[in-house]
């Protein structure tokens, strides 16, 4: 009986971890280059996944992002594969999507030597929003992170905000998930509609201008994760700040970041900020 209870508890904890942790969803997806084609030709992957190509042919190939079948230096990735070359990979994380934005997060690619005869595509699912305000090229004390907020005291990484669910106000199923936080720290998500140049807040950057509105404080607990939602839109239409100017309504684009305690912190300012996540809401 006790063994069964332990197994049920472990399974529950694993399910929660997989649901709330973007890092837990990261995978390596292998694509074989063989018989003059990409096996796994049209992929749909999750944010943070890595695609790895390996050439099994005796001919020279490449995996080159683009649709013009020309190598011009503007590609999001270009991996040449002479015969016997090692595998090469690309990580499709938030920093990659922000640096190389493509419609629908779809990255078409081709083989330079064989053009339209060898093509593939990768579509990255990253929730209903888009990313901004990374800690690059440098943070306030050179505590950079190209894919998240500025580096904190725990992870040699910054706090990372991502989204799941939808941008529908009526469904109200958006979740904002911030992981890579120090354990057992207090933080709160804040929002605004005005993007601004980076402003130092603690050890990190704030990229949301005033006025800003904050949600109630939460604890990162032992997992180092804070989750806001579902019910985000509903929570903005009640309480002391209830008005059309601050409620989340269809057609509005809201910017979100998380501020959190971090003691002792790399720069000695005892707080930090996650990257930003932008959502344009629909009915």
Secondary structure, DSSP 8 states (H G I E B T S, - for coil): -HHHHHHHHHHHHHHHHHHH-GGGG--EEEEEEETTEEES-EEEEETT-EEEEEE-SSS-EEEEE-SSS---S--S-EEEE-TT---EEEE--HHHHHHS--GGGEEEEEETTTEEEEEEEEEEE--S-EEE--B-S--TTS--BTTSSSB-TTTSSB-EEEEES--BTTT---EEEEES--TT-EEEEEEESEEEEEEEETTEEEEEESS-EE---EE-TTTT-EEE-SSHHHHTSSSTT-STTTS--TT-EEEEEEEEE-SS-TTSSSEEE--EEEEE-B-
